[in-house]
Amino acid sequence: MTLPNDNRDFGSLTERFDSALAQLAEADDDTRKAIKTEVLECAAAILAAEGGPQALYERVAAYERAGIFAKSDWGRPAILQPALAVRSLREGDTATTAIEALSELRLLAVARRDFRHPGITAERARNFLTQVMALNLDLLSGTLSEADRERPDQLGTAVQSLYHYQLEHMGYESILDSLVAEVWRILAQRPIEVDDVRQMVIQIATCLYDPAIESTTGNDDARRLVESLFAPAPGCAEDPGVAVYAERLQAMNREALMIEALGFANAMHDTGLASVYHAVLLRHLRSLPDGSGDSLIPTALGLSQTGQDALLCYSELVHTLIDETVFVETAQAIYGLALLLERGVLFSTPVAAGLWRQIGLQLSPATEDSIRLVCGDAQPPRVFLLAGVLGLLGQPLGVGQGNNPTCQSVIGLSMWADNDPDYLLQLITWAARDDEVLTRFEGQHISSKGLEAGLAKENPLDVDPVSLLLVPHLDRIYIEMGRLCGERDDDLHRWINPEFYGWWVGQGFAVVADPKTGEIRDHAGFVRHFYACYHPYYNGNVPVIHSQPAGIAVTDSAARYVGRHAISILRVSLDPDGDMRVYFFNPNNDSGQDWGQGIVTTTEGHGELPGEASLPFAEFASRLFVYHYDPLEHGNADAVTDDEIAHVIQLAHDSWGKEFDTD
């Protein structure tokens, strides 16, 4: 399609777009596909024209109303992933690029509060666009790459036009600061899967050091990010490449190697990112004759006394894990290994034995194919899986479910990595070797083999290797447990959760709404009992011993009900300001969310450990839907004030409670 060359042609094109939109809104299933194709072709041409992004922006409500995103992932904006969006924009065909562009213009309108969408908040829309822009920073230079120039239908020009329009309205001058802040916000949660973050840091580096791009070149936070990946130690200060760095290491004496090790450890623990140069250093230390480099490994990993003790007790295992797992392509596993040692996980004898088995595990052909599809073939699949195991055992709160409705399964991975790591290693072995996971439900044997897909109809692709392998099995098992429950007189999670997660899940169970009628039942009693079970002032100061699964009623930034979601309660304690808070694990990839009414889940600044989200106790209780408790532990429910209960119930009633009948 050729671009319009004057205002008259542009006007004709927008008229054609508007006409096709009107037809799309009225189309039946037989004609819808052809009309949608015409709409997207027009959109691509408009986008590449001067003033095109603004014209499409003004029509956000119209094309949303016409159903351009219906029956597609774009129809559920909350599940969209920045990395996939970039591929759609930069590598997709005309239709794919156009619908992604329309989606991002819609999100821009949401972020600017010019358009309200029930599926995503303004804050999440802004975070999404910020990450997409971070991955497209090369377009700042104004010069299209060869690949962009050669795209058909001038799609390269269209994407660049979209990007500059977004920059203009998101704040061009401060964009780098915003992007850097977003990266640090994500890294504060210490995710296991950091490929997207690495790409964002690469683009920030391009922006920082390209003289053709005006930027805040004095941004120390940006430099810390960039240097953590490309110049964490003196020997690689100018990012010489791994081959050159490996040669330099050969000429270094012990003192120089110590300086390198300290630089890598400091950078890694500062950001949560491990440099590829770090992998080169560790492999060099392991290659030195007579094990002379092994004494520097604790320094290179940045270990405290606890971690050093674990390494000394299990030195052969740790050294083998480095030899078998740490490569340039799996450098992030270094951070997982360091935290695994810091947690003292290896002091549990079955875990050490399980890791030895994992090292020599023969993967099934299906497992190898799945891992190659996502991780590539730069290393054998067993290496990528072992790297994922180290990541999960080191960072139990860093696992996320991506865009899949598998929160229960991901909570399980986190719980087991934290509470029962040898059981997790057994599950991984079954799934990786046998393509099967075994369990029981109320005495009945369950095998994941042969079960139909659960909530996730397709295998997850944007997750860590362990989730890639295990989540499909766990998802099917969870649904099968629900089927085996049959018809019961309460929420089925009451029976499923203790069987699925482990013995530590409280046998007591409370749900706020009748599962059959949706009627809210004795909300005051539900909340009062939660205080008596979990609040230290009313439960005899008994801490949360093991994380407990719970269900919340999620709301958006306007406090509108979005749906139910599984989380796990980790601990309840006073924050640095003296306020009682609930610290919990949210299996979404980003735990910082605005639930309306001024209720904003925080991930740092209130005593949170990396990976935790938190809320003041009353605010958390206002979104609580189900919880487990120990029926043999009795708190003092009568001591909870009526005013506190009334406050919690009012917050709930004015938000998600509007969608439920009340008693």
ABEGO torsion letter per residue (X at the ends): XBBBABAAAAAAAAAAAAAAAAAAAABBAAAAAAAAAAAAAAAAAAAABBGAAAAAAAAAAAAAAAGAABGBAAABAAABBAAAAAAAAAABBAAAAAAAAAAAAAAAAAAAGABBBAABBAAAAAAAAAAAAAAAAAAAAGBBBAAAAABBGGAAAAAAAAAAAAAAAAGAAAAAAAAAAAAAAAAAAGBABAAAAAAAAAAAAAAAABAABBBBAABAAAAAAAAAAABABAAAAAGAEAAAAAAAAAABBAAAAAAAAAAAAAAAAAAGBBBAAAAAAAAAAAABBGGAAAAAAAAAAGBBAAAAAAAAAAAAAAAAAAAAABBAAAAAAAAAAAAAAAAGAAABAAAAAAAAAAAABBBBAAAAAAAAAAAEAABBAAAAAAAAAAAAAABAAABBAEABBAAAAAAAAAAAAAABAAAAAAAAAAAAAAGBBBBBBGGBBBBABGBBBBABABBBAABBAAAAAAAAAAAAAAAAAAAAAEBBABBAAAAAAAAAAEAABBABBBBABBAAAGBBBGAAAAAAAAAAAABAAAAGGBBBABBBBBBBBBBBAAGBBAEBBBBBBABBBBBAAGBBBBBBBBABABABBBAEGGBBBBABGAGBBBGBBBBBAAAAAAABABBBBBAABBBBAAABBAAAAAAAAAAAAABAAAABBBX
